Amino acid sequence: MIIEVRSVSVQVLILAVSAACCLGFGFVLQQNAAQRAPLNDFLSPRILLDLVKVPRWLGGIGLMAVGMALGAMALGQGEISLVEPLLATNLLFALALSRRQTKQPLGRQGWAGLALLAGGVTAFIVAGEPRGGTPVADPLRPWLIIGAMLGLALLLTTYAKRSRLSSGPVLLALAAGLLYGVQDALTRVSGQRFAEGGLMEVLTGWQPYAVLVLGVTGLILVQSAFETASLRMSLPALTAAQPLAGIACGVGFLGDRLRTDPGALAWEAAGLAAVVIGIILLGLHPAMPCGTTEARRTPALQSR
């Protein structure tokens, strides 16, 4: 039995890290293309119609789709509180590709961010020992948690629309991260329904349709953030918000259990804090592409 549990954990680890690799590479390619999209596409589905004509963006979306599929497989075999911190390592792969493009050395900031992100993920998983449990029986709690996440995402998007080119990209990325965290939780629920009753059991529930809506909405928010700012502003916020939202859903209503003794809680909190700080350091690394400013794109827009 011990060997079986360990083999499943290794499989989940491989799936989650592979998903993070695809997501990280995909985000860089998407931002490379989205920064050239017209600014009047901001927060509009038109941005997807414009970007679908760009081969680099399609490549990034393809990698993102593969990453999401691998992430869904990991969520089907492991707890969301285990998978989400591993998915946050996508920033390491994004930085690796960005460094190849910009030829920037890693430096102290890069090594510190890498150590904090990797160490924080390890500390959270080792201290918390995420394990599955029985989903919460209270039917109201999932709606309260999901409603709070969606409400906060809507509030962030509203403020982002007003600030647009100042703090807008960060707020949009935070909102998208919250949506993706909820999407991961509902993907986990859909996987459980499939295991219990097959495809018809999945299709008769609301969760897969919500996953689709959240995915498309999150994609519009992310591309709008990539369009108006560099990865340094948008990707750290996206990468930090998604695991926090996913863990909240996992512990809140999916039945995930973490150790709750004082020592474990202290290490879990320290681990999550290290993850967030590491994400910020890596996201602000000079190797991350700067993006195109509004001023540089204004002539192109006027001639469009």
Secondary structure, 3 states (H helix, E strand, C coil): CHHHHHHHHHHHHHHHHHHHHHHHHHHHHHHHHHCCCCHHHCCCCHHHHHHCCCHHHHHHHHHHHHHHHHHHHHHHHCCHHHHHHHHCCHHHHHHHHHHHHHCCCCHHHHHHHHHHHHHHHHHHHHHHCCECCCCCCCCHHHHHHHHHHHHHHHHHHHHHHHHCCCCHHHHHHHHHHHHHHHHHHHHHHHHHHHHHHHHHHHHCCCHHHHHHHHHHHHHHHHHHHHHHCCHHHHHHHHHHHHHHHHHHHHHHHHCCECCCCHHHHHHHHHHHHHHHHHHHHHHCCCCCCCCCCHHHHHHHHHCC
